[in-house]
Amino acid sequence: MTFVFPPLRRSRNPLMRALSVLAGLALLGVLLVFGVVVLGVLAAGSIAFLVVRQWKLARAPRAATAAPHRPDVLEGEFTVIRTGRPAHH
């Protein structure tokens, strides 16, 4: 099964051709402006979010009683796997 588009019927009137080209360009311009506006809103929102986040992090009190960093300790969750038994993770 094949799908065939109907043939395009162009207007023979040169004024109608010019108007359709202008309408297409105007539509393209509107879509371009809309895209730029959306991009600007997203960029402004993300910058505002990052500024507020950095401001909150700067105001947060530092934990003075934190444990000192020990580079010889590997932190994480581990499972001991014994031979002869299935390991369930």
C-alpha distance (Angstrom), angle and dihedral (degrees) to the residues before:
residue distance angle dihedral
M1 . . .
T2 3.78 . .
F3 3.76 128.9 .
V4 3.78 116.5 -140.8
F5 3.78 122.7 -169.6
P6 3.77 116.0 -133.9
P7 3.80 113.5 -106.1
L8 3.79 115.5 -90.4
R9 3.76 112.6 -110.6
R10 3.74 109.5 -148.7
S11 3.72 120.1 -161.5
R12 3.76 114.4 -112.2
N13 3.76 92.1 -149.5
P14 3.85 108.1 99.3
L15 3.81 91.2 -151.0
M16 3.80 91.4 56.5
R17 3.81 90.4 47.8
A18 3.80 91.1 51.8
L19 3.81 91.6 46.9
S20 3.81 92.1 50.0
V21 3.81 90.8 50.3
L22 3.80 90.1 49.5
A23 3.81 91.0 47.8
G24 3.80 90.4 50.7
L25 3.79 91.8 49.3
A26 3.80 91.0 47.7
L27 3.81 90.7 51.3
L28 3.79 90.4 48.5
G29 3.81 90.1 50.3
V30 3.81 92.4 50.0
L31 3.80 91.1 50.9
L32 3.80 90.8 47.6
V33 3.81 92.6 50.8
F34 3.81 90.5 46.5
G35 3.80 90.3 52.0
V36 3.80 92.3 49.3
V37 3.82 90.8 49.5
V38 3.80 91.8 49.8
L39 3.81 90.4 47.5
G40 3.80 90.5 50.5
V41 3.80 92.7 49.8
L42 3.80 91.6 49.4
A43 3.81 92.4 47.7
A44 3.82 92.9 47.5
G45 3.80 91.5 47.3
S46 3.78 93.6 49.5
I47 3.82 92.3 47.3
A48 3.81 90.6 49.2
F49 3.79 90.4 48.8
L50 3.81 92.3 50.9
V51 3.83 92.4 46.8
V52 3.81 92.4 51.0
R53 3.79 91.1 45.8
Q54 3.81 92.9 50.9
W55 3.79 90.6 45.8
K56 3.81 91.5 53.1
L57 3.81 91.9 46.5
A58 3.80 91.1 50.8
R59 3.81 91.9 51.3
A60 3.82 94.6 47.7
P61 3.82 112.8 106.7
R62 3.76 115.7 -111.8
A63 3.80 117.5 -118.3
A64 3.80 104.8 -116.1
T65 3.80 94.1 -177.3
A66 3.77 96.0 56.7
A67 3.77 116.2 135.4
P68 3.80 114.4 -102.3
H69 3.76 116.6 -102.0
R70 3.79 113.5 -99.8
P71 3.80 111.8 -166.5
D72 3.83 92.6 -165.4
V73 3.83 92.4 64.1
L74 3.79 118.2 86.2
E75 3.79 110.4 -154.2
G76 3.77 124.8 -154.4
E77 3.78 145.2 85.6
F78 3.75 116.4 -65.2
T79 3.79 135.8 -174.0
V80 3.78 121.4 -151.1
I81 3.78 109.1 -134.5
R82 3.79 114.3 -157.3
T83 3.76 121.9 -163.7
G84 3.76 114.7 -108.9
R85 3.83 95.1 27.6
P86 3.79 127.0 85.8
A87 3.80 114.0 -116.3
H88 3.79 116.7 -131.7
H89 3.79 112.8 -157.5
